[in-house]
Each structure stands twice: as C-alpha cells, then as structure tokens.
Amino acid sequence: MQALSRRKLVLSVKGPNGGFFMTEKENQTSLSEIVKVLTAIPLYGLCTRTKACSEKTSCPMHSDYKSIKANIIHLIEFNTIGSIQKRMDMRLFFTKKEQNNFL
C-alpha cells in the first residue's frame, strides 16, 4: 500500500484512525497502473526473462503466451478500480463468502 501511496494511486491518512482510501480520481486508475507498481511480472515484455525471445526467434512459450498476454493486458488496461466497484455494487459478481452463502 505504501508503494501505491507514493505513486498517488491511493491516498493515506496517518494516525490511529488513519488508513488508505481512494477518491473518485483514484478510482479511475487502471488496473495496469496498479499491477506495474506491485509486480515484477514482465507483462509488457518478453515471454520469459530472456532477450532471445521475439517474433523472429521465439522461445517455446511464445505463441501460447502471446495470446494470453494480450488478453491480460486488455483486461488490466480497460478496467479500473471504480468499474470493478460498480459491478460489485450492482451485484454482477460475488465475493467467495457471498457465493458460499448463495449455494
């Protein structure tokens, strides 16, 4: 959370009643911005951590990973914290606890 706060993707309040929060502005943050801060997974880079992988000289995972990577990038670039919250508010998907209660 500190890393997100330093990048102004969440806001923080110090003190015994403090914590982290988001305003409407931060709710418009794409998931990709958050993923870039929190993970070292090279979503926008190579299939593997080798420089040898490219369209011309591909690694064994290249063709499989290429389509998966494209789908993940689309998912995280076109969804925001706010859009996910709206779907939750509209009950378009459930938390695990809610699913268990429903079943």
C-alpha positions, 0 to 999 in steps of 0.5 A: 500500500505504501508503494501505491501511496507514493505513486498517488494511486491511493491516498493515506491518512496517518494516525490511529484512525488513519488508513488508505482510501481512494477518491473518485480520481483514484478510482479511475486508475487502471488496473495496469497502473496498479499491477506495474507498481506491485509486480515484477511480472514482465507483462509488457515484455518478453515471454520469459526473462530472456532477450532471445525471445521475439517474433523472429526467434521465439522461445517455446512459450511464445505463441501460447503466451502471446495470446494470453498476454494480450488478453491480460493486458486488455483486461488490466488496461480497460478496467479500473478500480471504480468499474470493478466497484460498480459491478460489485455494487450492482451485484454482477459478481460475488465475493467467495463468502457471498457465493458460499452463502448463495449455494 
